[in-house]
Amino acid sequence: MNDDLVAGPPASDPPFPADGYVGDPAVRAEWDNRYTDRQQLWSGRPNGALVAEAAGLTPGRVLDVGCGEGADAVWLARRGWDVTALEVSGVALERAAGHARDAGLTVRWVHASLTEAALPPASFDLVSAQYPALLRTPDAAAERALLAAVAPGGVLLLVHHAGMDTRQEHESGFDPADYVWPSMVAALLDEGWVVEADEQRPRVAPDGGAGAHHADDLVLRARRLS
């Protein structure tokens, strides 16, 4: 998908918790409930596709979309990235901020939905969205927000579970048609972008945590030229 809503990233890690959430309250409540139900929802380790794809990149400014409990944000910060991490769940952000503090790292937390976050445009050398639950809209707002955040020369890395986009609506209420998938973002890329990867590959999955049963990833990596 987180501390205090910021129009532009602040100079330091602000205190947590905060009450400046901007976005759909129902979405926030849904994700807060998911995190509250588990003491730890995810594995606590960085996502394998991010580790593989970021290994050759020079650290700069990174936006972690849907940062969850903060494993990717912490991993990136440890490697010298200037991290802005965005999340709709305040419960998740509490945990993420605690992990960063324990590691002695500074992360800028944005408690907002991607489309409401008022992020500085074209400002991030890497925009990482690992398995994001981005709601689809007629105007492709989430897809365009991902692309708009990438700086010239920067990289968008969007990773999702393979096969999820073609499933039928589940009795639990999950309907793939409600969400943004990598193919939808790829369809918006124009001559100002170079696609460096658009493929399905075996998932390098951290042990444990929700989603560990998924075997393959869809990986879209695109570099903005201008």
N, C-alpha and C positions, 0 to 999 in steps of 0.2 A: 508498500500500500508501500515534529512531535513533541514539543514542550510548550512552546509559546508560539503562536502564529507570527510569522515574520514576513514583511513585504520583501525584504532582502535579508540574507543571513546576518545575524548579529556578530559582533566582534569576538564574543566568547560564549561558552556553553552556559545558557541561562538556567536558573534553578528550576527544579521540578517538584511537584506537579504544577500545571498551569490550567487556566480555565478559558483559554482563547481559541477553542476549537472552531473551525469554520468548515462546514460541510453538512451533509444530511444527518440529522440526529439519529435516525433509524439505523443508518449504516454504522455509525459509531456504536450504538447500543448493541447491535448484532455482534460486532467483533469484540467489544468489551466482554460480552457474555461468553464467547468462545474462549477467550483467554482466562476469564475468571474460573471457568470449569476445570482448568488444568493448571497445576502449579508451574509447569513448563510445557508449552505447546510444541515448540520446535526443538531440534537437536542441540542447539547451542553452538553449532559449527557453521562456518561459511558455506554457501552453496558452491558445489563443485564446478558448475559452468562459469561462475564469476571468477573463481580462483584460476581456472584455466585461461580465460579470456583476458583477465586483467594482468596476468603475469608479465606480459611484454609491453605494457603501457607505462609511460612516464607519469608518476603521480602528479595530480593537479586537483582541480575541484570536481567533486563527484556528488551526484544526487542519488541517494538510495531510496527508491520508490517502494513504499510498503515495507518498511524496515523490520516490522515485527518486533521480536525481542532483542534485535540489535547485533546478531552475530556477524552479518556482512559489514555493517557500519564499523564495528570494532576491528574486524580484520583489515578493512581498508585504512582506517586511521593508524593502525600499527605500522602500515607500510608507507606512511607519509602522505596519504591523501587528505585533503581538506574536505571533510565530510559534512554534507547536509542530509539528514535522514527524515523522511516523511512517513507518517502513519496516521490512520484514522482512530486507532484504539488507544485511549489513554492508559489502559492497563498495560498494554504491550510497551508503551513508551516509558512507563515507570520502570519496568524491568530493563529495557534497553539502556536507559540513562544510568541505572545502577551498575550495569555491567561495564559501561564506559568509565564511570567514576572509579570502580574497583581496579580497572586497568590503567588508571592515570591518564586517560585520553580525553580529548575535547571533541565533541560532536555537536553540530547545530541541529536541534530537534524542531521539527515543524509538525504541529498537531492539526492536520487538515487533510481534506481530500485533495487529490492531485489537481483537479480542475478548479478548486477554490483557493489554492495555496498562495496565489500572487507571487510566484517565484520570479526572480529576475530572468528575463528572457535571454537565450543564447549565452548562458553563463557557465555551463558545466562541461568540463573536458570528458566526463563520462556520466552518462545517465544509465543507471542499472535498475532494471525492473525484473526481479526474480519471482516468477509465478504470481504476478499481481492479480488481484481481484478487481479489475477496472470495469465499471459498468459501461455498457455500450449505449450511445445516444445517437439520434438521427444526424447530429452535426459533427459526429466523431470527435467530441471535445477531449476525451482522454487521450486518444491517439495523437491529436494535434498538440496537446500539452506535452507529451513525451518528446515529440520532435522539436517543439519550440524551445525546450530547455537546453538543448545541445549547442555548445559553442562551435563556431567555425573550426574545423580540424578535429572536433571532438567525436566521441563514439556513443551511439545508443546500443545498449546490450539488453535485449528483451528475451527472456527465457520462460517457457511454459511447459506444462506436462503434455506430452504427445498423446493424441487420441481424445483428449477432453473436449476439443472443439467440435467433434463429430458425434458425441453421445446424444442420446435422446433425453428429453426432460425427465429428471429423476423424481421419484415420489417424495423425496425430501424437499422438493421445491427448486432444486438446482436445474437451471436451464442454460445450456451453453450459449444459446442465442442472446442471452442477456449480457454477455461479457466480451471483452476485447481480447483477440487472439493475435499472435504475431503476423499472420497473413493480412490482417486488416491494417496493421501499421505499415507493412511492406508495400501495400497497395497505394499508400500515400507518398511514397518516396519518389522524388523527381530527379532531374539532372543535377540537382545540387547535392546529391548523395551518392556514395559508392557502397554497394552491398558487399561486405567482406565475408559474411556467412549467412546462409538461410537454409537450414538443414535440420533433419532429425538425427539424433545421435544417442548412444547409450548414456544414461544418466550416471554421473558420479555423485552418488547420494551419501550424505552424512548418515551415520547410524542413528536410528531412532527418530522420533518426532513425527508429527502429522505429515502425510505425503510421502513417507519413506517407501511405500509400496510401488510408487510409479517407477517404471523401468527406463523410459526414454524421454528425452527432452526435445522440444522444438527451440532452436537457437537462431535468433536474428541479431546479427551484428552489422551495423551500418555506420559509416563515417560521413560526417557533414563536410562538404567542400566549401560551402559559402552560405 
